[in-house]
């Protein structure tokens, strides 16, 4: 491995390293999100509001289907970082090969899940008749690219575990440019509509996947990937699943609540759907920047637990909370105050823009609360606990939103009543997560003293 891409998270100043680690990660996440943003902007501008609503209405459902496997990549990150912090070369080697094989098999499973479930689930969500055929077409093409999507995400998780957030950024920069060019080419020149933007997305994802696999193959040291050695190592896989499955289930449960909210949005018609789609896409950039700090707390905590540098763990949490609060407040409120201009990129329809502004005022302006919640989850998972944050999130955020939709929203069927459930759920869940962290930290330190995993 080239030393310039590694990072020693277990000694030296923390804040500067947290920023050096998280900023490329933020940029990588934003570029990955641009895949979907480019889809939405191109179809909104060159195909129409129905196509815009069709692409946007699939986001929550796509996340629901893929989140379980993305959660397992979180487990891969924790396990590789623990082994790397403990300087266990054989452990890192086993974790890398187990992770990549999991990504390949998971991607193949997702192709079938997405193609078969697209139409029945979109119908279950109450997707309007004027957009459902386009939504189904987009989803089915999109899911053909799942093996590439999974390989990139698992490969990036491995590199993050050793402190490398720069090369995934380089790979996504190239594939992101390809995605935008192909979007315009397929939609404007070939008039392919939603099929064109979906095809452009999977081609660009394939490029980033190939680049990250080649990177791992060419690396020297414990993270070197040898395709002949791909196999499941039982203990390592079990550790990945122990951390990753609850993380994936938490993401899936969050997506279920988002699907319910999307279904409620659908009941207001395609113009509200288009406004909601544009606003939630803008918010996605804020969330992605904050999620980079979550990934940072996860990787830093995991490496320091592996190295038994327990005194640094509390400091990692405090400094990550500070960073994510600043990022969320600045970007979230910036998105709201610049809402007219930003929403105007997605649609020129004044009604669509107005509906989008309603969402931004409730969700984007308070998004820093979600960031605080996620960073605490990252630290708790880094300590080795994953079921606890899943249960807290399921109850405090997801179950709360479901109950809200079935009760309060039924009494006041307005967008304002629907959207305010977000900040309330974040406050409740963040508070409980903090209490949980205080309760388990000493037990986690004692357990880590005995074993690496």
C-alpha positions as CSV (number, residue, x, y, z in Angstrom):
1,X,0.0,0.0,0.0
2,X,1.2,3.5,-0.7
3,X,1.7,5.4,2.5
4,X,0.2,8.6,1.1
5,X,-3.2,7.0,1.0
6,X,-3.2,5.6,4.5
7,X,-4.1,7.4,7.7
8,X,-3.0,6.7,11.3
9,X,-6.2,7.4,13.1
10,X,-4.8,6.1,16.4
11,X,-2.3,8.9,17.3
12,X,-1.8,12.6,16.7
13,X,-4.3,15.5,16.5
14,X,-7.9,14.4,15.8
15,X,-9.8,17.4,14.4
16,X,-7.4,17.9,11.4
17,X,-7.4,14.2,10.6
18,X,-11.2,14.1,10.9
19,X,-11.5,16.9,8.4
20,X,-8.9,15.4,6.0
21,X,-10.7,12.1,6.1
22,X,-14.3,13.5,5.9
23,X,-14.0,16.2,3.2
24,X,-13.1,13.8,0.3
25,X,-15.8,11.5,1.7
26,X,-18.3,14.4,1.5
27,X,-17.3,15.1,-2.1
28,X,-17.5,11.4,-3.0
29,X,-21.0,11.2,-1.6
30,X,-22.1,14.3,-3.4
31,X,-20.8,13.0,-6.7
32,X,-22.6,9.7,-6.1
33,X,-25.8,11.6,-5.4
34,X,-25.2,13.6,-8.6
35,X,-25.9,10.4,-10.5
36,X,-29.5,10.6,-9.4
37,X,-29.6,14.4,-9.5
38,X,-28.5,14.4,-13.1
39,X,-31.2,11.9,-13.9
40,X,-33.8,14.1,-12.3
41,X,-32.6,17.4,-13.8
42,X,-32.3,16.1,-17.3
43,X,-35.7,14.4,-17.4
44,X,-37.4,17.4,-15.7
45,X,-36.0,19.8,-18.2
46,X,-36.1,17.7,-21.4
47,X,-38.9,15.2,-20.9
48,X,-41.5,16.8,-18.5
49,X,-43.0,16.8,-15.1
50,X,-44.4,13.3,-15.4
51,X,-41.0,11.9,-16.1
52,X,-39.6,13.9,-13.2
53,X,-42.2,12.6,-10.8
54,X,-41.6,9.0,-12.1
55,X,-37.8,9.1,-11.4
56,X,-38.2,10.8,-8.1
57,X,-41.0,8.5,-6.8
58,X,-38.6,5.5,-7.0
59,X,-35.9,6.9,-4.7
60,X,-37.4,5.8,-1.4
61,X,-38.3,2.3,-2.8
62,X,-34.8,1.8,-4.3
63,X,-33.3,2.7,-0.9
64,X,-35.6,0.2,0.8
65,X,-34.5,-2.7,-1.4
66,X,-30.7,-2.0,-1.4
67,X,-30.3,-0.8,2.2
68,X,-29.8,-4.3,3.8
69,X,-26.8,-4.9,1.6
70,X,-25.4,-1.4,2.0
71,X,-25.6,-2.0,5.8
72,X,-23.4,-5.1,5.4
73,X,-20.8,-2.8,3.8
74,X,-20.8,-0.9,7.1
75,X,-20.0,-4.2,8.8
76,X,-17.1,-4.7,6.4
77,X,-15.8,-1.2,7.2
78,X,-15.8,-1.9,11.0
79,X,-14.2,-5.3,10.7
80,X,-11.4,-4.2,8.3
81,X,-10.7,-1.1,10.5
82,X,-10.6,-3.2,13.7
83,X,-8.1,-5.7,12.1
84,X,-6.1,-2.8,10.6
85,X,-5.9,-1.0,13.9
86,X,-4.7,-4.2,15.6
87,X,-2.1,-4.7,12.8
88,X,-3.7,-8.2,12.1
89,X,-2.5,-8.7,8.4
90,X,-4.3,-12.1,8.0
91,X,-7.5,-10.7,9.4
92,X,-7.5,-7.8,7.0
93,X,-6.8,-10.2,4.1
94,X,-9.7,-12.4,5.0
95,X,-12.1,-9.4,5.5
96,X,-11.2,-7.9,2.1
97,X,-11.9,-11.1,0.2
98,X,-15.1,-11.9,2.2
99,X,-16.4,-8.4,1.6
100,X,-15.8,-8.4,-2.2
101,X,-17.5,-11.8,-2.6
102,X,-20.4,-10.6,-0.5
103,X,-20.7,-7.6,-2.8
104,X,-20.8,-9.7,-6.0
105,X,-23.5,-12.1,-4.6
106,X,-25.5,-9.3,-3.1
107,X,-25.5,-7.4,-6.4
108,X,-26.8,-10.5,-8.3
109,X,-29.6,-11.0,-5.7
110,X,-30.6,-7.3,-6.0
111,X,-31.0,-7.6,-9.8
112,X,-33.8,-10.1,-9.4
113,X,-35.3,-8.3,-6.4
114,X,-35.5,-5.0,-8.2
115,X,-36.8,-6.4,-11.5
116,X,-39.5,-8.6,-9.9
117,X,-40.7,-6.3,-7.1
118,X,-40.7,-2.9,-9.0
119,X,-44.2,-2.9,-10.3
120,X,-46.1,-4.5,-7.3
121,X,-44.3,-2.3,-4.8
122,X,-44.9,0.9,-6.8
123,X,-48.5,-0.1,-7.0
124,X,-48.6,-0.7,-3.3
125,X,-47.2,2.9,-2.8
126,X,-50.1,4.3,-4.8
127,X,-48.0,5.7,-7.6
128,X,-50.3,7.5,-9.9
129,X,-51.3,5.9,-13.2
130,X,-49.8,8.7,-15.3
131,X,-46.3,7.9,-14.0
132,X,-46.2,4.3,-12.9
133,X,-45.1,2.7,-16.2
134,X,-42.2,5.1,-16.4
135,X,-41.3,4.5,-12.8
136,X,-41.3,0.7,-13.4
137,X,-39.1,1.1,-16.5
138,X,-36.6,3.3,-14.6
139,X,-36.3,0.9,-11.6
140,X,-35.9,-2.3,-13.7
141,X,-33.0,-0.8,-15.8
142,X,-31.4,0.8,-12.7
143,X,-31.3,-2.6,-10.8
144,X,-29.4,-4.3,-13.6
145,X,-26.4,-2.2,-12.5
146,X,-26.6,-3.4,-8.9
147,X,-23.4,-5.7,-9.0
148,X,-21.4,-2.7,-10.0
149,X,-23.1,-0.5,-7.4
150,X,-22.3,-3.1,-4.6
151,X,-18.7,-3.6,-5.7
152,X,-18.0,0.1,-5.5
153,X,-19.6,0.5,-2.1
154,X,-17.9,-2.4,-0.5
155,X,-14.5,-1.5,-2.1
156,X,-14.9,2.1,-0.9
157,X,-15.7,0.7,2.6
158,X,-12.4,-1.2,2.6
159,X,-10.4,1.8,1.6
160,X,-12.2,4.0,4.2
161,X,-11.2,1.5,6.9
162,X,-7.5,2.2,6.3
163,X,-8.0,5.9,6.0
164,X,-8.2,6.2,2.2
165,X,-11.0,8.5,1.1
166,X,-9.2,10.1,-1.8
167,X,-9.1,7.4,-4.4
168,X,-12.9,6.7,-4.2
169,X,-13.3,10.4,-4.9
170,X,-11.1,10.2,-8.0
171,X,-13.0,7.2,-9.3
172,X,-16.4,8.9,-8.8
173,X,-15.3,12.1,-10.4
174,X,-14.5,10.3,-13.6
175,X,-17.7,8.2,-13.6
176,X,-19.8,11.2,-12.6
177,X,-18.6,13.2,-15.6
178,X,-19.4,10.1,-17.8
179,X,-22.9,9.9,-16.3
180,X,-23.8,13.6,-17.0
181,X,-22.5,13.3,-20.6
182,X,-24.4,10.1,-21.3
183,X,-27.6,11.5,-19.7
184,X,-27.7,14.4,-22.1
185,X,-26.7,12.2,-25.0
186,X,-29.3,9.5,-24.4
187,X,-32.2,11.9,-23.6
188,X,-31.6,14.8,-26.0
189,X,-30.1,12.9,-29.0
190,X,-31.8,9.5,-28.7
191,X,-35.0,10.7,-26.9
192,X,-34.8,7.8,-24.6
193,X,-36.4,9.6,-21.6
194,X,-36.2,7.7,-18.2
195,X,-34.7,4.7,-19.9
196,X,-31.8,6.8,-21.1
197,X,-31.0,8.3,-17.7
198,X,-31.2,4.9,-16.0
199,X,-28.8,3.4,-18.6
200,X,-26.4,6.3,-18.2
201,X,-26.4,5.7,-14.4
202,X,-25.6,2.0,-14.6
203,X,-22.8,2.6,-17.2
204,X,-21.2,5.2,-14.9
205,X,-21.5,2.9,-11.9
206,X,-19.8,0.1,-13.8
207,X,-16.8,2.4,-14.5
208,X,-16.4,3.3,-10.8
209,X,-16.7,-0.4,-9.8
210,X,-14.0,-1.5,-12.3
211,X,-11.7,1.3,-11.1
212,X,-12.0,0.4,-7.4
213,X,-11.5,-3.4,-8.0
214,X,-8.4,-2.6,-10.1
215,X,-7.2,-0.4,-7.3
216,X,-7.5,-3.2,-4.7
217,X,-5.9,-5.7,-7.1
218,X,-2.9,-3.4,-7.6
219,X,-2.5,-2.6,-3.9
220,X,0.3,-4.1,-1.9
221,X,0.0,-5.3,1.7
222,X,-3.0,-6.8,3.6
223,X,-5.7,-5.0,1.5
224,X,-4.4,-6.6,-1.8
225,X,-7.2,-8.3,-3.7
226,X,-6.5,-11.6,-5.4
227,X,-9.6,-12.8,-7.3
228,X,-8.5,-16.4,-6.9
229,X,-8.7,-16.1,-3.2
230,X,-12.3,-14.9,-3.1
231,X,-14.1,-17.0,-0.5
232,X,-16.2,-16.6,2.7
233,X,-14.3,-16.8,5.9
234,X,-16.8,-17.9,8.5
235,X,-15.7,-15.9,11.6
236,X,-15.0,-12.7,9.5
237,X,-18.4,-13.0,7.7
238,X,-20.2,-13.5,11.0
239,X,-18.5,-10.4,12.5
240,X,-19.5,-8.4,9.3
241,X,-23.1,-9.6,9.5
242,X,-23.3,-8.9,13.3
243,X,-22.5,-5.3,12.7
244,X,-23.9,-4.9,9.1
245,X,-27.3,-6.7,9.2
246,X,-28.7,-4.5,12.0
247,X,-27.3,-1.4,10.2
248,X,-29.0,-2.6,7.0
249,X,-32.3,-3.4,8.7
250,X,-32.2,0.1,10.3
251,X,-31.7,1.6,6.8
252,X,-34.5,-0.5,5.5
253,X,-36.8,0.5,8.3
254,X,-36.0,4.1,7.7
255,X,-36.8,3.6,4.1
256,X,-40.2,2.0,5.0
257,X,-41.1,5.2,6.9
258,X,-39.9,7.2,3.9
259,X,-42.0,5.0,1.5
260,X,-45.1,5.7,3.7
261,X,-44.3,9.4,3.5
262,X,-43.8,9.1,-0.2
263,X,-47.2,7.4,-0.5
264,X,-48.8,10.2,1.5
265,X,-47.1,12.8,-0.8
266,X,-48.4,10.8,-3.8
267,X,-52.0,11.4,-2.5
268,X,-51.5,15.2,-3.2
269,X,-50.9,14.6,-7.0
270,X,-48.0,14.8,-9.5
271,X,-47.2,18.5,-9.0
272,X,-46.6,18.0,-5.2
273,X,-44.7,14.8,-6.1
274,X,-42.4,16.8,-8.4
275,X,-41.8,19.5,-5.8
276,X,-41.1,16.9,-3.1
277,X,-38.8,15.1,-5.5
278,X,-36.8,18.3,-6.2
279,X,-36.6,19.3,-2.6
280,X,-35.6,15.9,-1.3
281,X,-32.9,15.7,-3.9
282,X,-31.5,19.0,-2.7
283,X,-31.6,17.7,0.9
284,X,-29.8,14.6,-0.2
285,X,-26.7,16.7,-0.8
286,X,-26.9,18.0,2.8
287,X,-27.5,14.5,4.2
288,X,-24.6,13.1,2.2
289,X,-22.2,15.7,3.6
290,X,-23.4,14.9,7.1
291,X,-23.2,11.2,6.4
292,X,-19.5,11.5,5.6
293,X,-19.0,12.6,9.3
294,X,-21.0,9.5,10.4
295,X,-18.6,7.3,8.3
296,X,-15.7,9.2,9.9
297,X,-16.9,8.5,13.4
298,X,-17.4,4.8,12.4
299,X,-13.9,4.3,10.9
300,X,-12.0,6.4,13.6
301,X,-13.8,4.6,16.5
302,X,-13.3,1.2,14.9
303,X,-9.6,1.7,14.3
304,X,-9.0,3.0,17.8
305,X,-10.9,0.2,19.3
306,X,-8.7,-2.3,17.4
307,X,-5.6,-0.5,18.6
308,X,-7.1,-0.3,22.2
309,X,-6.7,3.5,22.2
310,X,-9.8,3.9,24.3
311,X,-9.1,7.5,25.6
312,X,-9.5,8.8,22.0
313,X,-12.9,7.3,21.5
314,X,-14.9,10.0,23.5
315,X,-12.9,12.8,21.9
316,X,-13.7,11.3,18.4
317,X,-17.4,11.5,19.2
318,X,-17.4,15.0,20.5
319,X,-15.3,16.4,17.6
320,X,-17.5,14.6,15.0
321,X,-20.6,16.0,16.7
322,X,-19.2,19.5,16.4
323,X,-18.2,19.0,12.7
324,X,-21.6,17.5,11.7
325,X,-23.5,20.3,13.5
326,X,-21.6,23.0,11.6
327,X,-22.0,21.1,8.3
328,X,-25.8,20.5,8.8
329,X,-26.6,24.1,10.0
330,X,-24.6,25.8,7.2
331,X,-25.7,23.5,4.3
332,X,-29.2,22.8,5.5
333,X,-30.2,26.4,6.0
334,X,-28.3,27.5,2.9
335,X,-30.4,25.1,0.9
336,X,-33.6,26.7,2.4
337,X,-32.6,30.3,1.9
338,X,-31.5,29.6,-1.7
339,X,-34.5,27.4,-2.3
340,X,-36.1,29.3,-5.1
341,X,-32.9,29.3,-7.2
342,X,-32.0,25.6,-6.4
343,X,-35.5,24.3,-7.1
344,X,-35.6,26.3,-10.3
345,X,-32.8,24.1,-11.6
346,X,-35.2,21.1,-11.4
347,X,-38.3,22.7,-12.7
348,X,-39.6,26.1,-14.0
349,X,-43.1,25.4,-12.8
350,X,-43.9,27.9,-10.0
351,X,-46.2,25.5,-8.3
352,X,-43.6,22.8,-8.2
353,X,-41.1,25.3,-6.7
354,X,-43.6,26.4,-4.1
355,X,-44.3,22.8,-3.0
356,X,-40.6,22.2,-2.8
357,X,-40.1,25.2,-0.5
358,X,-42.6,23.9,2.0
359,X,-40.5,20.7,2.4
360,X,-37.2,22.6,2.6
361,X,-38.6,24.9,5.4
362,X,-39.4,21.9,7.6
363,X,-36.7,19.3,6.7
364,X,-33.6,21.0,5.4
365,X,-33.5,23.8,7.9
366,X,-33.5,21.3,10.8
367,X,-31.3,18.6,9.1
368,X,-28.4,19.1,11.5
369,X,-30.5,17.1,14.1
370,X,-30.3,14.1,11.8
371,X,-26.6,14.5,11.5
372,X,-26.1,14.5,15.3
373,X,-28.3,11.4,15.5
374,X,-26.2,9.6,12.8
375,X,-22.8,10.4,14.3
376,X,-23.8,8.9,17.6
377,X,-24.9,5.8,15.7
378,X,-21.5,5.7,14.0
379,X,-19.7,5.8,17.3
380,X,-21.9,3.1,18.9
381,X,-21.4,0.8,15.9
382,X,-17.7,1.5,16.1
383,X,-17.8,0.3,19.7
384,X,-19.2,-3.0,18.3
385,X,-22.9,-2.5,19.1
386,X,-25.3,-2.6,16.1
387,X,-28.5,-4.0,17.3
388,X,-29.0,-1.3,20.0
389,X,-29.0,1.7,17.5
390,X,-31.2,-0.3,15.1
391,X,-33.8,-0.8,17.8
392,X,-33.6,2.8,19.0
393,X,-33.9,4.1,15.5
394,X,-36.7,1.8,14.7
395,X,-38.7,3.0,17.7
396,X,-37.7,6.6,18.0
397,X,-37.7,7.6,14.4
398,X,-39.4,5.1,12.2
399,X,-42.3,3.8,14.4
400,X,-42.9,7.4,15.5
401,X,-43.3,8.5,11.8
402,X,-45.6,5.6,11.0
403,X,-47.8,6.4,14.0
404,X,-47.7,10.1,13.1
405,X,-48.9,9.3,9.5
406,X,-51.7,7.0,10.8
407,X,-52.9,9.4,13.5
408,X,-51.9,13.1,13.5
409,X,-51.6,13.4,9.7
410,X,-55.1,11.9,9.3
411,X,-56.5,14.7,11.4
412,X,-54.6,17.4,9.5
413,X,-53.9,16.2,6.0
414,X,-51.4,19.0,5.0
415,X,-47.9,18.9,3.8
416,X,-46.8,20.9,6.8
417,X,-48.2,18.3,9.2
418,X,-46.5,15.5,7.2
419,X,-43.0,17.1,7.1
420,X,-42.8,18.2,10.7
421,X,-42.6,14.5,11.7
422,X,-39.0,14.5,10.5
423,X,-37.4,17.0,13.0
424,X,-39.5,15.7,15.9
425,X,-38.3,12.1,15.3
426,X,-34.7,13.2,15.0
427,X,-34.7,15.0,18.4
428,X,-36.3,12.0,20.1
429,X,-33.9,9.5,18.6
430,X,-30.7,11.5,19.0
431,X,-31.4,11.9,22.7
432,X,-31.9,8.2,23.3
433,X,-28.8,7.3,21.2
434,X,-26.6,9.6,23.4
435,X,-27.9,7.9,26.6
436,X,-27.1,4.5,25.0
437,X,-23.6,5.6,24.2
438,X,-22.9,6.6,27.8
439,X,-24.3,3.2,29.0
440,X,-22.2,0.9,26.8
441,X,-18.9,2.6,26.3
442,X,-17.1,1.1,29.4
443,X,-18.4,-2.4,28.6
444,X,-17.2,-2.0,25.0
445,X,-13.7,-1.0,26.2
446,X,-13.5,-4.0,28.5
447,X,-14.6,-6.4,25.7
448,X,-12.1,-4.9,23.2
449,X,-9.3,-5.5,25.7
450,X,-10.0,-9.3,25.4
451,X,-10.3,-9.7,21.6
452,X,-10.1,-7.8,18.3
453,X,-13.6,-8.8,17.3
